[in-house]
Amino acid sequence: QLQLVESGGGLVQPGGSLRLSCAASEFTLDHYAIGWFRQAPGKEREGVSCISSSGGSTNYADSVKGRFTISRDNAKNTVYLQMNSLKPEDTAVYYCAAAVPLPELQFYHCSDYYVGVARTYDHWGQGTQVTVSS
């Protein structure tokens, strides 16, 4: 069973920073497109950021552009989401997901038009809570 494990969530004050990690066991992340998604209570899951399997493409939701940065460390088989200038509206459970880079779906995994379409992702982590509050 392919497993993704998120870590790094927690409680932070507005304006603070957190770095989320997404680590994999049993498979190599650099073969997959990776997306970060979040879901707040009563809201639908939304794509936050994504990185293509090649690492050549990244994208961000408008609400986080300029504040969040996605990156890969292939040596550690980990993908990170650096979150700066956090706002209360960033409060949510954050999930990472991995997508097999099928050519017909790569456009939906991560492109200039899509920050990850959740239903096209194959493997999901259990989520990590991020709470931004004073």
DSSP file (Angstrom, degrees, kcal/mol; ACC not computed):
  #  RESIDUE AA STRUCTURE BP1 BP2  ACC     N-H-->O    O-->H-N    N-H-->O    O-->H-N    TCO  KAPPA ALPHA  PHI   PSI    X-CA   Y-CA   Z-CA
    1    1 A Q              0   0    0      0, 0.0     2,-0.4     0, 0.0    24,-0.1   0.000 360.0 360.0 360.0 126.1    0.0    0.0    0.0
    2    2 A L        -     0   0    0     24,-0.1     2,-0.4    22,-0.0   122,-0.2  -0.625 360.0-166.7 -76.8 129.6    1.4    3.3   -1.0
    3    3 A Q  E     -A   25   0A   0     22,-1.1    22,-1.7    -2,-0.4     2,-0.4  -0.950  16.5-165.9-125.8 139.4    1.4    5.7    1.9
    4    4 A L  E     -A   24   0A   0    120,-0.5   122,-0.5    -2,-0.4     2,-0.5  -0.962   9.0-163.2-116.8 139.0    1.8    9.4    2.3
    5    5 A V  E     -A   23   0A   0     18,-2.7    18,-2.5    -2,-0.4     2,-0.3  -0.974   2.2-159.4-128.1 119.9    2.4   11.0    5.6
    6    6 A E  E     +A   22   0A   0     -2,-0.5     2,-0.3    16,-0.2    16,-0.2  -0.687  18.3 164.6 -92.7 149.7    2.0   14.7    6.3
    7    7 A S  E     +A   21   0A   0     14,-1.8    14,-2.7    -2,-0.3   121,-0.1  -0.963  39.1  69.7-152.2 167.9    3.6   16.5    9.2
    8    8 A G        +     0   0    0     -2,-0.3    11,-0.3     1,-0.3    -1,-0.0   0.366  62.0 131.8 103.9  -3.8    4.4   20.0   10.4
    9    9 A G        +     0   0    0     12,-0.1     2,-0.3     9,-0.1    -1,-0.3  -0.188  22.9 118.4 -72.1 172.7    0.9   21.3   11.1
   10   10 A G  E     -d  130   0B   0    119,-0.8   121,-2.8   118,-0.1     2,-0.5  -0.985  62.2 -47.3 162.2-167.3    0.1   23.1   14.3
   11   11 A L  E     +d  131   0B   0     -2,-0.3     2,-0.3   119,-0.2   121,-0.2  -0.853  54.7 167.4 -99.8 129.6   -1.2   26.3   15.9
   12   12 A V  E     -d  132   0B   0    119,-2.6   121,-2.1    -2,-0.5     3,-0.1  -0.984  33.6-112.9-141.8 150.0    0.4   29.5   14.8
   13   13 A Q    >   -     0   0    0     -2,-0.3     3,-2.3   119,-0.2    73,-0.2  -0.451  51.2 -80.4 -78.1 154.9   -0.4   33.2   15.2
   14   14 A P  T 3  S+     0   0    0      0, 0.0    73,-0.2     0, 0.0    -1,-0.1  -0.292 121.5  28.1 -53.5 137.1   -1.4   35.4   12.2
   15   15 A G  T 3  S+     0   0    0     71,-3.3    70,-0.6     1,-0.3    72,-0.1   0.283  99.6 118.2  90.5 -10.0    1.7   36.4   10.3
   16   16 A G    <   -     0   0    0     -3,-2.3    70,-2.4    70,-0.2     2,-0.3  -0.094  55.8-123.8 -82.0-176.5    3.6   33.3   11.4
   17   17 A S        +     0   0    0     67,-0.2     2,-0.3    68,-0.2    67,-0.2  -0.928  20.6 179.7-131.7 152.2    5.1   30.5    9.3
   18   18 A L  E     - B   0  83A   0     65,-2.2    65,-3.3    -2,-0.3     2,-0.5  -0.979  17.0-146.3-143.0 152.8    4.9   26.7    9.1
   19   19 A R  E     - B   0  82A   0    -11,-0.3     2,-0.3    -2,-0.3    63,-0.2  -0.967  15.2-157.8-122.0 116.4    6.5   24.2    6.9
   20   20 A L  E     - B   0  81A   0     61,-2.6    61,-2.3    -2,-0.5     2,-0.4  -0.683   6.5-155.5 -89.5 144.6    4.5   21.1    6.0
   21   21 A S  E     -AB   7  80A   0    -14,-2.7   -14,-1.8    -2,-0.3     2,-0.5  -0.929   9.0-163.7-120.3 145.9    6.2   17.9    4.9
   22   22 A C  E     -AB   6  79A   0     57,-2.2    57,-2.3    -2,-0.4     2,-0.3  -0.952  17.2-179.3-128.9 110.0    4.9   15.1    2.8
   23   23 A A  E     -AB   5  78A   0    -18,-2.5   -18,-2.7    -2,-0.5     2,-0.4  -0.821  10.8-149.5-114.0 150.5    6.9   11.9    3.0
   24   24 A A  E     -A    4   0A   0     53,-1.2     2,-0.4    -2,-0.3   -20,-0.2  -0.891   6.3-162.8-121.3 147.7    6.3    8.6    1.2
   25   25 A S  E    S+A    3   0A   0    -22,-1.7   -22,-1.1    -2,-0.4     3,-0.0  -0.936  76.4  17.8-119.6 151.3    7.0    5.0    2.0
   26   26 A E  S    S+     0   0    0     -2,-0.4     2,-0.3   -24,-0.1    -1,-0.1   0.337 119.3  52.4  74.8  -6.6    7.1    2.2   -0.5
   27   27 A F  S    S-     0   0    0    -24,-0.2     2,-0.6    50,-0.1    -3,-0.1  -0.990  82.8-107.6-154.4 164.1    7.4    4.5   -3.5
   28   28 A T    >   -     0   0    0     -2,-0.3     3,-1.5     1,-0.1     4,-0.1  -0.819  20.1-153.6 -98.6 119.5    9.6    7.4   -4.9
   29   29 A L  G >  S+     0   0    0     -2,-0.6     3,-2.4     1,-0.3    -1,-0.1   0.769  85.8  72.8 -63.9 -28.1    7.8   10.7   -4.9
   30   30 A D  G 3  S+     0   0    0      1,-0.3    -1,-0.3    44,-0.1    44,-0.1   0.561  90.1  61.9 -71.5  -2.7    9.8   12.2   -7.8
   31   31 A H  G <  S+     0   0    0     -3,-1.5     2,-0.3     2,-0.1    -1,-0.3   0.468 102.0  64.9 -91.2  -2.6    7.9    9.9  -10.2
   32   32 A Y  S <  S-     0   0    0     -3,-2.4     2,-0.3    21,-0.2    68,-0.2  -0.853  82.3-116.7-123.1 150.9    4.6   11.6   -9.2
   33   33 A A  E     -E   99   0B   0     66,-2.0    66,-2.6    -2,-0.3     2,-0.4  -0.686  38.5-151.2 -73.9 141.1    2.9   14.9   -9.5
   34   34 A I  E     -EF  98  51B   0     17,-2.4    17,-2.5    -2,-0.3     2,-0.4  -0.960  13.9-172.9-122.6 134.0    2.3   16.1   -5.9
   35   35 A G  E     -EF  97  50B   0     62,-2.4    62,-2.2    -2,-0.4     2,-0.5  -0.946  15.9-148.0-124.0 147.2   -0.5   18.3   -4.8
   36   36 A W  E     +EF  96  49B   0     13,-3.4    12,-3.2    -2,-0.4    13,-1.6  -0.966  25.2 176.8-108.9 130.0   -1.3   20.1   -1.5
   37   37 A F  E     -EF  95  47B   0     58,-3.1    58,-3.0    -2,-0.5     2,-0.3  -0.851  10.5-159.6-125.9 161.4   -5.0   20.4   -0.8
   38   38 A R  E     -EF  94  46B   0      8,-2.2     8,-2.7    -2,-0.3     2,-0.4  -0.988   5.6-163.9-142.5 155.2   -6.9   21.8    2.2
   39   39 A Q  E     -E   93   0B   0     54,-2.0    54,-2.3    -2,-0.3     6,-0.2  -0.951   5.9-163.7-142.2 119.6  -10.3   21.5    3.6
   40   40 A A    >   -     0   0    0      4,-0.4     3,-2.3    -2,-0.4    52,-0.1  -0.655  45.7 -76.0 -95.1 156.6  -11.8   23.9    6.2
   41   41 A P  T 3  S+     0   0    0      0, 0.0    -1,-0.1     0, 0.0     3,-0.1  -0.274 118.6   6.7 -54.3 128.8  -15.0   22.9    8.2
   42   42 A G  T 3  S+     0   0    0      1,-0.3     2,-0.3    -3,-0.1    -3,-0.0   0.507 113.0 101.3  78.6   3.9  -18.1   23.3    6.1
   43   43 A K  S <  S-     0   0    0     -3,-2.3    -1,-0.3     1,-0.0     2,-0.1  -0.816  74.8-104.1-120.5 160.8  -16.1   24.0    2.9
   44   44 A E        -     0   0    0     -2,-0.3    -4,-0.4     1,-0.1     2,-0.2  -0.424  45.3 -93.7 -77.0 155.5  -15.1   21.9   -0.1
   45   45 A R        -     0   0    0     -6,-0.2     2,-0.4    -2,-0.1    -6,-0.2  -0.487  48.8-166.4 -66.8 137.1  -11.6   20.6   -0.5
   46   46 A E  E     -F   38   0B   0     -8,-2.7    -8,-2.2    -2,-0.2     2,-0.3  -0.950  23.8-110.7-129.8 149.0   -9.5   23.0   -2.6
   47   47 A G  E     +F   37   0B   0     -2,-0.4   -10,-0.3   -10,-0.2    69,-0.1  -0.608  31.4 175.6 -75.1 133.5   -6.1   22.8   -4.3
   48   48 A V  E     -     0   0B   0    -12,-3.2    13,-2.5     1,-0.4     2,-0.3   0.794  62.4 -18.2-104.0 -47.0   -3.5   24.9   -2.6
   49   49 A S  E     -FG  36  60B   0    -13,-1.6   -13,-3.4    11,-0.2    -1,-0.4  -0.985  57.3-169.4-160.1 157.6   -0.4   24.1   -4.6
   50   50 A C  E     -FG  35  59B   0      9,-1.8     9,-1.6    -2,-0.3     2,-0.4  -0.984   9.1-158.2-150.3 158.9    1.0   21.5   -6.9
   51   51 A I  E     -FG  34  58B   0    -17,-2.5   -17,-2.4    -2,-0.3     7,-0.2  -0.994  26.9-120.8-139.9 134.2    4.3   20.4   -8.6
   52   52 A S    >   -     0   0    0      5,-2.6     3,-0.7    -2,-0.4   -20,-0.1  -0.161  30.1-104.6 -70.9 167.2    4.5   18.3  -11.7
   53   53 A S  T 3  S+     0   0    0      1,-0.3   -21,-0.2   -22,-0.1    -1,-0.1   0.847 124.4  47.7 -61.8 -33.5    6.2   15.0  -11.8
   54   54 A S  T 3  S-     0   0    0    -23,-0.1    -1,-0.3     1,-0.0   -21,-0.1   0.670 107.3-127.9 -79.0 -16.5    9.2   16.6  -13.6
   55   55 A G  S <  S+     0   0    0     -3,-0.7    -2,-0.1     2,-0.2    17,-0.1   0.436  81.7 112.1  81.8  -1.5    9.3   19.4  -11.1
   56   56 A G        +     0   0    0      1,-0.1     2,-0.4    -5,-0.1    -3,-0.1   0.684  69.5  51.7 -79.9 -17.6    9.2   21.8  -14.0
   57   57 A S        +     0   0    0     53,-0.0    -5,-2.6     2,-0.0     2,-0.3  -0.966  57.5 167.7-124.9 135.8    5.7   23.2  -13.3
   58   58 A T  E     -G   51   0B   0     -2,-0.4     2,-0.3    -7,-0.2    -7,-0.2  -0.952   7.1-177.4-134.2 158.6    4.3   24.5  -10.1
   59   59 A N  E     -G   50   0B   0     -9,-1.6    -9,-1.8    -2,-0.3     2,-0.3  -0.987   7.0-158.3-153.6 159.0    1.1   26.4   -9.4
   60   60 A Y  E     -G   49   0B   0     -2,-0.3   -11,-0.2   -11,-0.2   -12,-0.1  -0.982  28.5-104.5-139.8 147.6   -0.6   28.0   -6.5
   61   61 A A    >>  -     0   0    0    -13,-2.5     3,-1.9    -2,-0.3     4,-1.1  -0.434  38.1-116.7 -63.7 147.0   -4.1   29.1   -5.6
   62   62 A D  T 34 S+     0   0    0      1,-0.3     3,-0.4     2,-0.2    -1,-0.1   0.844 113.1  63.1 -56.0 -33.6   -4.6   32.8   -5.9
   63   63 A S  T 34 S+     0   0    0      1,-0.2    -1,-0.3     3,-0.0   -15,-0.1   0.671 113.1  32.5 -68.3 -16.2   -5.3   33.0   -2.2
   64   64 A V  T X> S+     0   0    0     -3,-1.9     3,-2.4   -16,-0.2     4,-2.1   0.453  82.8 128.8-119.9  -3.2   -1.8   31.8   -1.3
   65   65 A K  T 3< S+     0   0    0     -4,-1.1     4,-0.1    -3,-0.4    -3,-0.0  -0.283  80.0  17.0 -58.4 135.5    0.4   33.2   -4.1
   66   66 A G  T 34 S+     0   0    0      2,-0.4    -1,-0.3     1,-0.1     3,-0.1   0.292 125.0  60.2  85.4 -10.5    3.4   35.0   -2.8
   67   67 A R  T <4 S+     0   0    0     -3,-2.4    17,-2.1     1,-0.2     2,-0.3   0.692  96.7  53.8-116.0 -33.1    3.0   33.4    0.6
   68   68 A F  E  <  -C   83   0A   0     -4,-2.1    -2,-0.4    15,-0.2     2,-0.4  -0.795  58.9-168.8-108.4 148.3    3.3   29.6    0.0
   69   69 A T  E     -C   82   0A   0     13,-2.2    13,-3.0    -2,-0.3     2,-0.4  -0.990   7.2-155.1-137.6 128.0    6.1   27.8   -1.7
   70   70 A I  E     +C   81   0A   0     -2,-0.4     2,-0.3    11,-0.2    11,-0.2  -0.807  23.2 164.7 -99.8 143.0    6.1   24.1   -2.8
   71   71 A S  E     -C   80   0A   0      9,-1.8     9,-2.8    -2,-0.4     2,-0.4  -0.987  26.6-134.0-153.5 159.9    9.4   22.3   -3.2
   72   72 A R  E     -C   79   0A   0     -2,-0.3     2,-0.4     7,-0.2     7,-0.2  -0.897   6.4-168.1-114.8 146.2   10.8   18.8   -3.6
   73   73 A D  E >>> -C   78   0A   0      5,-2.7     5,-1.8    -2,-0.4     3,-0.9  -0.847  10.0-177.5-125.5  94.4   13.8   17.2   -1.9
   74   74 A N  G >45S+     0   0    0     -2,-0.4     3,-0.6     1,-0.3   -44,-0.1   0.834  79.2  61.2 -65.2 -31.9   14.3   14.0   -3.9
   75   75 A A  G 345S+     0   0    0      1,-0.3    -1,-0.3    -3,-0.1    -2,-0.0   0.837 114.1  36.1 -62.3 -31.4   17.2   12.8   -1.7
   76   76 A K  G <45S-     0   0    0     -3,-0.9    -1,-0.3     2,-0.2    -2,-0.2   0.411 106.0-128.1-100.1   0.1   14.8   12.8    1.3
   77   77 A N  T <<5 +     0   0    0     -3,-0.6   -53,-1.2    -4,-0.6     2,-0.4   0.922  68.1 126.6  53.4  46.7   11.8   11.6   -0.8
   78   78 A T  E   < -BC  23  73A   0     -5,-1.8    -5,-2.7   -55,-0.2     2,-0.4  -0.982  50.7-153.8-139.0 143.1    9.8   14.5    0.6
   79   79 A V  E     -BC  22  72A   0    -57,-2.3   -57,-2.2    -2,-0.4     2,-0.3  -0.959  20.4-156.3-115.5 139.2    7.8   17.4   -0.7
   80   80 A Y  E     -BC  21  71A   0     -9,-2.8    -9,-1.8    -2,-0.4     2,-0.4  -0.799  16.0-158.6-115.4 154.1    7.4   20.6    1.4
   81   81 A L  E     -BC  20  70A   0    -61,-2.3   -61,-2.6    -2,-0.3     2,-0.6  -0.906  14.1-160.0-128.7 104.5    4.9   23.4    1.6
   82   82 A Q  E     -BC  19  69A   0    -13,-3.0   -13,-2.2    -2,-0.4     2,-0.6  -0.747   9.6-166.4 -84.6 122.9    6.5   26.5    3.1
   83   83 A M  E     +BC  18  68A   0    -65,-3.3   -65,-2.2    -2,-0.6     2,-0.3  -0.944  10.7 173.9-119.3 115.0    3.7   28.7    4.4
   84   84 A N        +     0   0    0    -17,-2.1   -67,-0.2    -2,-0.6   -68,-0.2  -0.730  59.1  23.4-114.3 164.5    4.5   32.3    5.4
   85   85 A S  S    S-     0   0    0    -70,-0.6    -1,-0.2    -2,-0.3   -68,-0.2   0.899  84.4-159.6  49.1  48.5    2.4   35.2    6.4
   86   86 A L        -     0   0    0    -70,-2.4   -71,-3.3    -3,-0.2   -70,-0.2  -0.250   7.7-158.5 -65.2 145.7   -0.3   32.9    7.6
   87   87 A K    >   -     0   0    0    -73,-0.2     3,-2.2   -72,-0.1     4,-0.3  -0.833  31.7-109.7-120.4 156.9   -3.8   34.2    7.9
   88   88 A P  G >  S+     0   0    0      0, 0.0     3,-1.7     0, 0.0    44,-0.3   0.839 117.5  63.4 -55.6 -31.9   -6.8   32.9    9.9
   89   89 A E  G 3  S+     0   0    0      1,-0.3   -49,-0.0   -49,-0.0    -3,-0.0   0.566  88.6  69.6 -72.9  -5.9   -8.5   31.9    6.7
   90   90 A D  G <  S+     0   0    0     -3,-2.2    -1,-0.3    42,-0.1     2,-0.2   0.524  71.0 120.9 -82.2  -6.4   -5.6   29.5    6.0
   91   91 A T    <   +     0   0    0     -3,-1.7     2,-0.3    -4,-0.3    40,-0.2  -0.409  40.4 104.7 -62.3 124.9   -7.0   27.4    8.9
   92   92 A A  E    S- H   0 130B   0     38,-1.9    38,-2.7    -2,-0.2     2,-0.5  -0.966  76.6 -78.5-178.5 171.4   -7.8   23.9    7.6
   93   93 A V  E     -EH  39 129B   0    -54,-2.3   -54,-2.0    -2,-0.3     2,-0.5  -0.863  48.8-147.6 -88.3 128.2   -6.7   20.3    7.4
   94   94 A Y  E     -EH  38 128B   0     34,-3.0    34,-2.1    -2,-0.5     2,-0.4  -0.845  15.7-172.2-104.2 132.9   -4.0   20.1    4.8
   95   95 A Y  E     -E   37   0B   0    -58,-3.0   -58,-3.1    -2,-0.5     2,-0.4  -0.934  12.8-150.7-121.3 142.7   -3.5   17.0    2.7
   96   96 A C  E     -E   36   0B   0     -2,-0.4    29,-2.2   -60,-0.2     2,-0.3  -0.872  19.0-174.6-106.1 153.2   -0.8   16.0    0.3
   97   97 A A  E     -EI  35 124B   0    -62,-2.2   -62,-2.4    -2,-0.4     2,-0.4  -0.980  14.8-143.4-144.8 153.1   -1.6   13.7   -2.6
   98   98 A A  E     -EI  34 123B   0     25,-2.4    25,-2.1    -2,-0.3    24,-1.7  -0.947  10.9-160.8-122.6 140.8    0.3   11.9   -5.4
   99   99 A A  E     -E   33   0B   0    -66,-2.6   -66,-2.0    -2,-0.4    22,-0.1  -0.976  24.0-122.2-124.8 130.6   -0.8   11.4   -8.9
  100  100 A V        -     0   0    0     -2,-0.4     2,-2.8   -68,-0.2   -68,-0.1  -0.560  37.2-119.2 -64.3 126.9    0.6    8.9  -11.4
  101  101 A P        +     0   0    0      0, 0.0    -1,-0.1     0, 0.0     5,-0.1  -0.282  44.0 171.8 -76.3  61.9    1.7   11.1  -14.3
  102  102 A L    >>  -     0   0    0     -2,-2.8     3,-1.9     1,-0.1     4,-1.3  -0.535  37.7-128.5 -66.7 133.0   -0.5    9.6  -17.0
  103  103 A P  T 34 S+     0   0    0      0, 0.0     4,-0.4     0, 0.0     3,-0.3   0.849 106.2  54.1 -54.7 -37.7   -0.1   11.9  -20.1
  104  104 A E  T 34 S+     0   0    0      1,-0.2     4,-0.1     2,-0.1    -2,-0.1   0.637 116.7  37.9 -74.7 -11.1   -3.8   12.4  -20.5
  105  105 A L  T X> S+     0   0    0     -3,-1.9     4,-1.5     2,-0.1     3,-1.3   0.514  86.0  93.1-113.6  -9.2   -4.2   13.6  -16.9
  106  106 A Q  H 3X S+     0   0    0     -4,-1.3     4,-1.9    -3,-0.3    -2,-0.1   0.835  81.1  61.5 -58.8 -32.2   -1.0   15.6  -16.4
  107  107 A F  H 34 S+     0   0    0     -4,-0.4     7,-0.3     1,-0.2    -1,-0.3   0.856 109.4  42.2 -60.8 -33.6   -2.8   18.8  -17.4
  108  108 A Y  H <4 S+     0   0    0     -3,-1.3     9,-1.7     1,-0.1    -1,-0.2   0.713 107.2  61.3 -87.1 -21.8   -5.2   18.3  -14.5
  109  109 A H  H  < S-     0   0    0     -4,-1.5     2,-0.2     1,-0.3    -2,-0.2   0.936 128.8 -22.1 -68.3 -46.5   -2.5   17.3  -12.0
  110  110 A C  S  < S+     0   0    0     -4,-1.9     2,-0.3     5,-0.1    -1,-0.3  -0.789  82.4 126.8-169.5 119.3   -0.6   20.6  -12.3
  111  111 A S  S    S-     0   0    0      3,-2.2     5,-0.1    -2,-0.2   -61,-0.1  -0.913  71.6 -80.2-158.6-178.0   -0.6   23.2  -14.9
  112  112 A D  S    S+     0   0    0     -2,-0.3   -52,-0.1     1,-0.2     3,-0.1   0.728 130.4  41.8 -64.8 -19.5   -1.1   27.0  -15.4
  113  113 A Y  S    S+     0   0    0     -6,-0.2     2,-0.4     1,-0.2    -1,-0.2   0.726 114.6  46.5-100.8 -26.1   -4.8   26.3  -15.4
  114  114 A Y        -     0   0    0     -7,-0.3    -3,-2.2     3,-0.0     2,-0.4  -0.967  52.1-160.9-127.3 132.5   -5.2   23.8  -12.6
  115  115 A V  S    S-     0   0    0     -2,-0.4   -66,-0.2     1,-0.3    -5,-0.1  -0.427  82.7 -52.7 -98.5  54.6   -3.8   23.7   -9.1
  116  116 A G        -     0   0    0     -2,-0.4     2,-0.7    -8,-0.2    -1,-0.3   0.698  51.6-128.9  80.0 116.6   -4.5   20.0   -8.9
  117  117 A V    >   -     0   0    0     -9,-1.7     3,-2.2     1,-0.2     4,-0.3  -0.893  21.3-145.7 -95.6 114.0   -7.9   18.5   -9.6
  118  118 A A  G >  S+     0   0    0     -2,-0.7     3,-1.9     1,-0.3    -1,-0.2   0.828  92.0  58.8 -55.9 -40.1   -8.4   16.3   -6.6
  119  119 A R  G 3  S+     0   0    0      1,-0.3    -1,-0.3    -3,-0.1    -3,-0.0   0.641 100.2  58.7 -69.7 -10.7  -10.3   13.5   -8.3
  120  120 A T  G <  S+     0   0    0     -3,-2.2     2,-0.3   -12,-0.1    -1,-0.3   0.471  86.2  96.0 -93.7  -1.7   -7.3   12.9  -10.6
  121  121 A Y    <   -     0   0    0     -3,-1.9   -22,-0.2    -4,-0.3     3,-0.1  -0.699  56.5-163.6 -92.1 143.0   -5.0   12.2   -7.7
  122  122 A D        +     0   0    0    -24,-1.7     2,-0.4    -2,-0.3   -23,-0.2   0.796  65.7  39.1 -98.5 -33.3   -4.4    8.5   -6.7
  123  123 A H  E     -I   98   0B   0    -25,-2.1   -25,-2.4  -120,-0.0     2,-0.4  -0.971  62.8-170.3-131.2 137.2   -2.9    8.5   -3.2
  124  124 A W  E     -I   97   0B   0     -2,-0.4  -120,-0.5   -27,-0.2   -27,-0.2  -0.927  15.5-134.4-128.8 147.0   -3.7   10.6   -0.2
  125  125 A G        -     0   0    0    -29,-2.2  -120,-0.2    -2,-0.4     3,-0.1  -0.305  34.1-105.8 -85.4-179.8   -2.2   11.3    3.2
  126  126 A Q        -     0   0    0   -122,-0.5  -121,-0.1     1,-0.2   -31,-0.1   0.602  61.4-116.6 -86.7 -12.5   -4.2   11.4    6.4
  127  127 A G        -     0   0    0    -31,-0.1     2,-0.4     1,-0.1   -32,-0.2   0.084  15.6-123.8  95.6 153.5   -4.0   15.2    6.7
  128  128 A T  E     - H   0  94B   0    -34,-2.1   -34,-3.0  -121,-0.1     2,-0.3  -1.000  24.8-120.2-136.2 135.7   -2.4   17.6    9.2
  129  129 A Q  E     - H   0  93B   0     -2,-0.4  -119,-0.8   -36,-0.2     2,-0.5  -0.571  23.3-170.8 -81.0 131.9   -4.3   20.4   11.0
  130  130 A V  E     -dH  10  92B   0    -38,-2.7   -38,-1.9    -2,-0.3     2,-0.5  -0.990   5.3-176.9-119.0 123.0   -3.2   24.0   10.5
  131  131 A T  E     -d   11   0B   0   -121,-2.8  -119,-2.6    -2,-0.5     2,-0.7  -0.980   8.7-167.7-123.7 122.7   -4.8   26.5   12.8
  132  132 A V  E     +d   12   0B   0     -2,-0.5     2,-0.3   -44,-0.3  -119,-0.2  -0.926  34.0 131.4-111.7 110.0   -4.0   30.2   12.5
  133  133 A S              0   0    0   -121,-2.1    -2,-0.1    -2,-0.7   -46,-0.0  -0.994 360.0 360.0-158.6 147.4   -5.3   32.1   15.5
  134  134 A S              0   0    0     -2,-0.3  -121,-0.1  -121,-0.2    -1,-0.1   0.425 360.0 360.0 -93.5 360.0   -4.2   34.7   18.0
